[in-house]
């Protein structure tokens, strides 16, 4: 009788221990999920500015392409391997510090448009090409040399990289083929007027702060656009998603 009671007591203690371990494991798993949710919320807050930048760039491109008679010809767009959009560039930015604006770029891949990279636009001469109002700039990278410049740490339009004013409208005209020989086609939009603009003397380089906030330390434009084929965080996915609405992947 005594030994039976002892065995029963030991069994009860083992059961309590198992229940306690199970409860601890559940609590630990819950804490992990909670921490993950906190990290996700914190990450979303940390890239709030970059998300706004991606949304503004997407909106500019969408507005331009929704006016086909005055926008980028579809045939020209289909030849672009990468697209960069710099929304709301202000002349005052070049006067103070030489940095005129920020932008977003994406390149075609076999599965769609790549995760976006974040760029800075600067250079002394560009200020002369901008009026008092804000100006949107769109750049189409049409060949391998143009893409290589985008993947570099810094490049100048019209310097080592050839640039031409992009054709506009449904019928681009006879000059289109000549312009497409340029590595980059550039456009501007100010006060509702969209036109090709030979944007020279402009320096473009990755925005390291934005890139670090979105992708982590040490990630380069080349890794994002070509090598690693990284997935875009949901907060900035609007830009490549918008590009895909107007132009297909590289397998077309």
SEPAVEX-153565 format. One record per residue (C-alpha): x, y, z; residue number from 0. Coordinates in Angstrom, 3 decimals. Example, Ala and Ser with C-alpha at 12.3 -4.5 7.8 and 13.67 -1.06 7.14 Angstrom:
// residues 2
x:12.300, y:-4.500, z:7.800, seq:0 $
x:13.670, y:-1.060, z:7.140, seq:1 $
//
This chain:
// residues 252
x:0.000, y:0.000, z:0.000, seq:0 $
x:2.802, y:2.322, z:0.985, seq:1 $
x:4.799, y:1.575, z:-2.180, seq:2 $
x:1.683, y:2.006, z:-4.323, seq:3 $
x:1.125, y:5.442, z:-2.841, seq:4 $
x:4.749, y:6.379, z:-3.485, seq:5 $
x:4.504, y:5.244, z:-7.121, seq:6 $
x:1.301, y:7.224, z:-7.560, seq:7 $
x:2.896, y:10.315, z:-6.041, seq:8 $
x:5.953, y:9.973, z:-8.286, seq:9 $
x:3.739, y:9.574, z:-11.355, seq:10 $
x:1.832, y:12.698, z:-10.389, seq:11 $
x:5.089, y:14.619, z:-9.950, seq:12 $
x:6.322, y:13.453, z:-13.376, seq:13 $
x:3.051, y:14.540, z:-14.970, seq:14 $
x:3.296, y:17.954, z:-13.342, seq:15 $
x:6.885, y:18.271, z:-14.558, seq:16 $
x:5.882, y:17.394, z:-18.123, seq:17 $
x:3.012, y:19.881, z:-18.042, seq:18 $
x:5.358, y:22.531, z:-16.685, seq:19 $
x:7.916, y:21.885, z:-19.453, seq:20 $
x:5.187, y:22.009, z:-22.091, seq:21 $
x:3.840, y:25.259, z:-20.702, seq:22 $
x:7.360, y:26.731, z:-20.628, seq:23 $
x:7.929, y:25.710, z:-24.255, seq:24 $
x:4.627, y:27.279, z:-25.297, seq:25 $
x:5.460, y:30.478, z:-23.427, seq:26 $
x:8.900, y:30.559, z:-25.051, seq:27 $
x:7.414, y:30.053, z:-28.514, seq:28 $
x:4.857, y:32.769, z:-27.807, seq:29 $
x:7.647, y:35.110, z:-26.718, seq:30 $
x:9.512, y:34.354, z:-29.964, seq:31 $
x:6.457, y:35.193, z:-32.048, seq:32 $
x:5.882, y:38.333, z:-30.001, seq:33 $
x:9.500, y:39.413, z:-30.477, seq:34 $
x:9.202, y:38.686, z:-34.218, seq:35 $
x:6.068, y:40.834, z:-34.438, seq:36 $
x:7.845, y:43.617, z:-32.544, seq:37 $
x:10.830, y:43.420, z:-34.909, seq:38 $
x:8.502, y:43.525, z:-37.925, seq:39 $
x:6.651, y:46.554, z:-36.555, seq:40 $
x:9.945, y:48.258, z:-35.706, seq:41 $
x:11.349, y:47.517, z:-39.183, seq:42 $
x:8.228, y:48.960, z:-40.814, seq:43 $
x:8.651, y:52.138, z:-38.765, seq:44 $
x:12.389, y:52.306, z:-39.467, seq:45 $
x:11.846, y:52.356, z:-43.261, seq:46 $
x:8.864, y:54.681, z:-43.220, seq:47 $
x:10.777, y:57.373, z:-45.131, seq:48 $
x:12.002, y:54.869, z:-47.719, seq:49 $
x:8.453, y:53.545, z:-48.144, seq:50 $
x:7.224, y:57.082, z:-48.819, seq:51 $
x:10.009, y:57.576, z:-51.346, seq:52 $
x:9.082, y:54.359, z:-53.163, seq:53 $
x:5.412, y:55.364, z:-53.184, seq:54 $
x:6.173, y:58.842, z:-54.563, seq:55 $
x:8.377, y:57.392, z:-57.312, seq:56 $
x:5.685, y:54.853, z:-58.204, seq:57 $
x:3.026, y:57.564, z:-58.340, seq:58 $
x:5.129, y:59.765, z:-60.642, seq:59 $
x:5.757, y:56.887, z:-63.043, seq:60 $
x:2.109, y:55.819, z:-62.989, seq:61 $
x:0.891, y:59.342, z:-63.753, seq:62 $
x:3.321, y:59.693, z:-66.660, seq:63 $
x:2.400, y:56.345, z:-68.206, seq:64 $
x:-1.321, y:57.000, z:-67.836, seq:65 $
x:-1.005, y:59.838, z:-70.372, seq:66 $
x:0.212, y:57.816, z:-73.405, seq:67 $
x:-0.030, y:60.710, z:-75.870, seq:68 $
x:2.439, y:62.679, z:-73.766, seq:69 $
x:4.336, y:59.954, z:-71.917, seq:70 $
x:7.115, y:57.472, z:-72.640, seq:71 $
x:6.447, y:55.501, z:-75.860, seq:72 $
x:5.733, y:51.850, z:-75.063, seq:73 $
x:8.345, y:50.643, z:-77.540, seq:74 $
x:10.989, y:52.745, z:-75.812, seq:75 $
x:9.890, y:51.566, z:-72.383, seq:76 $
x:10.174, y:47.919, z:-73.441, seq:77 $
x:13.834, y:48.476, z:-74.341, seq:78 $
x:14.674, y:49.842, z:-70.900, seq:79 $
x:16.557, y:47.347, z:-68.750, seq:80 $
x:16.464, y:49.529, z:-65.634, seq:81 $
x:14.339, y:52.521, z:-64.625, seq:82 $
x:15.087, y:55.212, z:-62.043, seq:83 $
x:12.619, y:57.837, z:-60.834, seq:84 $
x:13.563, y:60.917, z:-58.804, seq:85 $
x:10.376, y:62.607, z:-57.577, seq:86 $
x:10.072, y:66.214, z:-56.442, seq:87 $
x:13.672, y:67.347, z:-56.965, seq:88 $
x:14.121, y:70.894, z:-55.654, seq:89 $
x:16.553, y:73.487, z:-56.946, seq:90 $
x:17.216, y:74.662, z:-53.395, seq:91 $
x:18.754, y:71.288, z:-52.630, seq:92 $
x:21.611, y:71.976, z:-55.038, seq:93 $
x:22.227, y:75.426, z:-53.656, seq:94 $
x:22.578, y:74.075, z:-50.125, seq:95 $
x:24.915, y:71.078, z:-50.016, seq:96 $
x:24.781, y:70.031, z:-53.658, seq:97 $
x:22.248, y:67.253, z:-53.064, seq:98 $
x:19.147, y:67.812, z:-55.148, seq:99 $
x:16.983, y:64.827, z:-54.446, seq:100 $
x:16.488, y:61.153, z:-53.842, seq:101 $
x:15.166, y:58.432, z:-56.098, seq:102 $
x:14.412, y:54.768, z:-56.569, seq:103 $
x:15.581, y:52.349, z:-59.285, seq:104 $
x:14.718, y:48.810, z:-60.354, seq:105 $
x:15.943, y:46.465, z:-63.118, seq:106 $
x:14.244, y:43.764, z:-65.152, seq:107 $
x:14.756, y:40.136, z:-64.167, seq:108 $
x:13.333, y:36.925, z:-65.674, seq:109 $
x:10.676, y:36.907, z:-62.949, seq:110 $
x:9.744, y:40.587, z:-62.928, seq:111 $
x:11.255, y:43.843, z:-61.707, seq:112 $
x:13.922, y:43.674, z:-59.029, seq:113 $
x:13.797, y:44.946, z:-55.487, seq:114 $
x:14.411, y:48.713, z:-55.543, seq:115 $
x:17.643, y:50.502, z:-54.751, seq:116 $
x:17.713, y:54.005, z:-53.311, seq:117 $
x:19.763, y:56.749, z:-54.944, seq:118 $
x:20.935, y:60.319, z:-54.442, seq:119 $
x:20.987, y:62.899, z:-57.225, seq:120 $
x:23.521, y:65.724, z:-57.105, seq:121 $
x:25.842, y:67.927, z:-59.114, seq:122 $
x:26.326, y:71.629, z:-59.549, seq:123 $
x:25.048, y:72.058, z:-63.100, seq:124 $
x:21.688, y:70.394, z:-62.581, seq:125 $
x:20.488, y:73.348, z:-60.542, seq:126 $
x:20.559, y:75.430, z:-63.713, seq:127 $
x:18.171, y:72.959, z:-65.368, seq:128 $
x:15.508, y:73.195, z:-62.676, seq:129 $
x:13.010, y:75.976, z:-62.169, seq:130 $
x:11.735, y:77.217, z:-58.851, seq:131 $
x:9.118, y:74.457, z:-58.721, seq:132 $
x:9.921, y:70.848, z:-57.936, seq:133 $
x:10.835, y:68.636, z:-60.884, seq:134 $
x:10.423, y:64.895, z:-61.395, seq:135 $
x:13.135, y:63.028, z:-63.306, seq:136 $
x:12.870, y:59.636, z:-65.005, seq:137 $
x:15.904, y:57.760, z:-66.352, seq:138 $
x:15.766, y:54.724, z:-68.642, seq:139 $
x:18.912, y:52.564, z:-68.771, seq:140 $
x:18.826, y:50.967, z:-72.207, seq:141 $
x:21.993, y:48.887, z:-72.556, seq:142 $
x:24.708, y:47.022, z:-70.683, seq:143 $
x:26.965, y:50.052, z:-70.263, seq:144 $
x:24.140, y:52.070, z:-68.768, seq:145 $
x:23.288, y:49.259, z:-66.366, seq:146 $
x:26.934, y:48.935, z:-65.307, seq:147 $
x:26.972, y:52.611, z:-64.388, seq:148 $
x:23.886, y:52.131, z:-62.222, seq:149 $
x:25.578, y:49.217, z:-60.462, seq:150 $
x:28.684, y:51.280, z:-59.686, seq:151 $
x:29.331, y:53.285, z:-56.548, seq:152 $
x:29.014, y:56.630, z:-58.361, seq:153 $
x:28.616, y:57.922, z:-61.916, seq:154 $
x:28.041, y:61.161, z:-63.817, seq:155 $
x:25.517, y:61.632, z:-66.602, seq:156 $
x:27.169, y:63.004, z:-69.700, seq:157 $
x:30.607, y:62.211, z:-68.319, seq:158 $
x:31.576, y:58.570, z:-68.553, seq:159 $
x:27.922, y:57.751, z:-69.255, seq:160 $
x:26.174, y:58.983, z:-72.419, seq:161 $
x:22.695, y:60.440, z:-71.987, seq:162 $
x:20.066, y:61.758, z:-74.412, seq:163 $
x:16.664, y:63.405, z:-74.120, seq:164 $
x:14.093, y:60.636, z:-74.328, seq:165 $
x:11.362, y:60.606, z:-77.005, seq:166 $
x:7.806, y:61.405, z:-75.913, seq:167 $
x:4.348, y:60.376, z:-77.133, seq:168 $
x:2.890, y:57.520, z:-79.159, seq:169 $
x:4.836, y:58.477, z:-82.275, seq:170 $
x:8.378, y:59.143, z:-81.174, seq:171 $
x:9.614, y:60.181, z:-84.597, seq:172 $
x:12.614, y:59.300, z:-86.731, seq:173 $
x:15.109, y:60.417, z:-84.109, seq:174 $
x:14.143, y:57.607, z:-81.727, seq:175 $
x:16.644, y:55.058, z:-83.061, seq:176 $
x:19.452, y:57.581, z:-82.774, seq:177 $
x:18.499, y:58.401, z:-79.204, seq:178 $
x:18.347, y:54.742, z:-78.251, seq:179 $
x:22.070, y:54.496, z:-78.968, seq:180 $
x:22.581, y:56.471, z:-75.768, seq:181 $
x:23.181, y:54.493, z:-72.594, seq:182 $
x:20.536, y:56.461, z:-70.715, seq:183 $
x:17.402, y:58.332, z:-71.803, seq:184 $
x:16.312, y:61.104, z:-69.470, seq:185 $
x:13.004, y:62.868, z:-68.915, seq:186 $
x:11.690, y:65.626, z:-66.695, seq:187 $
x:8.243, y:66.715, z:-65.522, seq:188 $
x:7.561, y:70.131, z:-64.056, seq:189 $
x:4.224, y:71.903, z:-63.642, seq:190 $
x:2.543, y:69.049, z:-65.455, seq:191 $
x:4.761, y:69.298, z:-68.549, seq:192 $
x:6.593, y:66.057, z:-69.382, seq:193 $
x:9.468, y:66.184, z:-71.861, seq:194 $
x:12.772, y:64.637, z:-72.806, seq:195 $
x:15.723, y:66.416, z:-71.229, seq:196 $
x:19.428, y:65.915, z:-71.879, seq:197 $
x:20.382, y:65.798, z:-68.224, seq:198 $
x:24.153, y:66.315, z:-67.999, seq:199 $
x:26.554, y:67.081, z:-65.186, seq:200 $
x:24.461, y:65.092, z:-62.725, seq:201 $
x:26.088, y:62.740, z:-60.241, seq:202 $
x:24.128, y:59.689, z:-59.092, seq:203 $
x:25.147, y:57.362, z:-56.290, seq:204 $
x:23.486, y:54.891, z:-53.908, seq:205 $
x:21.945, y:56.327, z:-50.760, seq:206 $
x:23.833, y:54.223, z:-48.226, seq:207 $
x:21.633, y:55.274, z:-45.333, seq:208 $
x:18.406, y:54.250, z:-47.073, seq:209 $
x:19.960, y:51.039, z:-48.382, seq:210 $
x:21.133, y:50.076, z:-44.902, seq:211 $
x:17.721, y:50.813, z:-43.392, seq:212 $
x:15.898, y:48.626, z:-45.926, seq:213 $
x:18.343, y:45.774, z:-46.603, seq:214 $
x:20.889, y:45.797, z:-43.798, seq:215 $
x:24.557, y:46.653, z:-43.464, seq:216 $
x:26.873, y:46.370, z:-46.464, seq:217 $
x:24.324, y:45.424, z:-49.143, seq:218 $
x:25.211, y:46.962, z:-52.530, seq:219 $
x:23.115, y:48.034, z:-55.509, seq:220 $
x:24.664, y:45.262, z:-57.592, seq:221 $
x:23.633, y:42.620, z:-55.071, seq:222 $
x:20.056, y:43.887, z:-54.993, seq:223 $
x:19.550, y:44.473, z:-58.709, seq:224 $
x:21.378, y:41.479, z:-60.134, seq:225 $
x:23.359, y:39.093, z:-57.986, seq:226 $
x:21.246, y:38.115, z:-54.998, seq:227 $
x:17.872, y:38.910, z:-56.554, seq:228 $
x:16.695, y:39.990, z:-53.119, seq:229 $
x:13.009, y:40.150, z:-52.330, seq:230 $
x:11.735, y:43.665, z:-51.790, seq:231 $
x:10.310, y:44.362, z:-48.327, seq:232 $
x:6.546, y:44.842, z:-48.532, seq:233 $
x:6.846, y:48.509, z:-47.560, seq:234 $
x:8.844, y:49.394, z:-50.706, seq:235 $
x:7.415, y:46.823, z:-53.131, seq:236 $
x:5.062, y:49.381, z:-54.672, seq:237 $
x:7.764, y:50.653, z:-57.058, seq:238 $
x:8.652, y:47.382, z:-58.858, seq:239 $
x:4.968, y:46.408, z:-58.758, seq:240 $
x:4.054, y:49.624, z:-60.575, seq:241 $
x:6.762, y:49.089, z:-63.200, seq:242 $
x:5.428, y:45.591, z:-63.873, seq:243 $
x:1.984, y:47.037, z:-64.602, seq:244 $
x:3.379, y:48.892, z:-67.605, seq:245 $
x:6.249, y:46.687, z:-68.760, seq:246 $
x:6.948, y:42.980, z:-68.479, seq:247 $
x:9.888, y:40.956, z:-67.183, seq:248 $
x:13.082, y:40.428, z:-69.189, seq:249 $
x:11.566, y:37.280, z:-70.757, seq:250 $
x:9.432, y:38.963, z:-73.398, seq:251 $
//
